[in-house]
Amino acid sequence: MKGIIFDLDGTLIDSMTMYRSLSKNYLRKFDIELDEDVAHKLTVMDLATSINYLIDYYDLKKDPIEVYNDYQEMIIDFYSNRVEFKEAAEETLKHYIEKGYTLALGTATQRHLLAHVFKRLELEKYFDYIQSVEDIEISKSKREFFDILAQKMGVENQEIMVYDDAPYALVAAKEAGMQTTAVYDVTAGKAWEDMKAKNDYHIKSFKEVLNK
């Protein structure tokens, strides 16, 4: 291995629970409890679709753009004041840097949100390259996302390890010919056993990387 690509949310930082709770916490401002069946449906929707669904379902007298901006404020508050590294994640970054690997961050998080994470955790300094979905307008479900990042890194695809908690991203990375490590997150649920079976490696904590 010569290069390592890390995902951000749910991999390096403990933030997926926040994302999963956004709608629930937002609705509580209106004394509305999120129905379990609605919560389940939201998990397969993008943010814009889920917002429109909530407005219709709960008959909220809100404009979708206003709700979107409210969500953004909640995310920024979390990233600026409460987000933390997952266990041993920062130590793992330092470990790979000391070993001379080229490190990249490959994320679906928008750049303006990344800035708040970088400021709180001083995360940016660990990476040689940073690529968001927003930068290239290609989803992490597409192998092209990883092909482009590998080219930026100057490392052959087969010489790259990808750490990610999202099944679709790991599938795309494998299609790109990279090695993959599935990273456990509490939001993984039933998907974890399948992720363990379909990837080269799997870890529940980055302590496992440091202890090898």
Secondary structure, DSSP 8 states (H G I E B T S, - for coil): --EEEE--BTTTBS-HHHHHHHHHHHHHTTT----HHHHHHHTTS-HHHHHHHHHHHTT----HHHHHHHHHHHHHHHHHHT--B-TTHHHHHHHHHHTT-EEEEEE-S-HHHHHHHHHHH--GGG-SEEEEHHHHT--TTSHHHHHHHHHHHT--GGGEEEEES-HHHHHHHHHTT-EEEEE--TT-TTHHHHHHHHSSEEESSTHHHHT-
